[in-house]
Amino acid sequence: MYAHRMETTIDKTGAVTLDALPFTPGDEVEIIILKRETAGVSGQPSLSFARIAEAFRGKIKQAPADLSTNPVYFEGFGE
């Protein structure tokens, strides 16, 4: 499979125009559109807390499923 990468902008009508592609008329292609991450104040791509926290999902093996359902976990809290 031959891959070709290009960047463009969605126009006011919501359309994308792809010009000067390195394929011949009649070629079957698959198109995947990815929204680019915009750079934040630091110049780095902005990430949500949820995306960053994915790396830690499942790392704690011995923890209660939900602390809020068991009042024992709140004993002494706020005292």
N, C-alpha and C positions, 0 to 999 in steps of 0.2 A: 504494500500500500504506500503510495506517495503522499506525503503530507505537505501542505502549503499553509504558512501562517501569514496573516495580515491583520492590520489594525484599521478600524474605521469608526465612524460615529453614526448613531441612529439619527435619521433626519426628522424634521418636524412632523412628518406623516407617520412615523414609526417604521419606515422602510430602511433597508440596508441595500446599498448598491455594491456589487462586486465586479470590478473591471480588471482587465488585463490578467486574467487567471492563466496559469501555466497548464491548461488542459485543452483538449480538442473538443469541438462541438460533438455532442452525443455521449461523452464520457459520463458515467454514473458517478456521483460524488456524495459524500456524507458531510453535512455541515453541522458543526457544534458552535454555538455562540456563548461566550463567557463574558460576563460583565467584569471589567477591570476594577481592581481595588484602587480607590483614590488615595493619594498620599495625605497623611495628616499633617499636623503642625511640625512634627519632627522630620518630615520627608519620607518616613517609612509608611508602608501600607497600613491602613487602619484595620485593627482586628477587634472583634467583640470579645467580651469576657468568656462567653460560652465557647467560642472557637478555641481560645487559649486553654480553657479548663478541660477540653476534650482529652488532652494529653494525660490528665490525672484520673480520668474515668476508670473505675475498677481497680485502682491501686490500693485502696484501703480494704482489706479482706475481712476484718473482724469489727464491724460497726453495725449498730442497729439500723434497720431499714428506714425508720422515720422517728426521730427524736420527739416530735410533737404528739405522738399518740400514746406515749407512756409517761405518766406524771412523775415516776421515780426519777427520771432524768432531770427534772426541774427542782428537786429537793435542794434547798439552800441557795437557789438562784435568786439573785437580787437582795440577799441579806447582807 
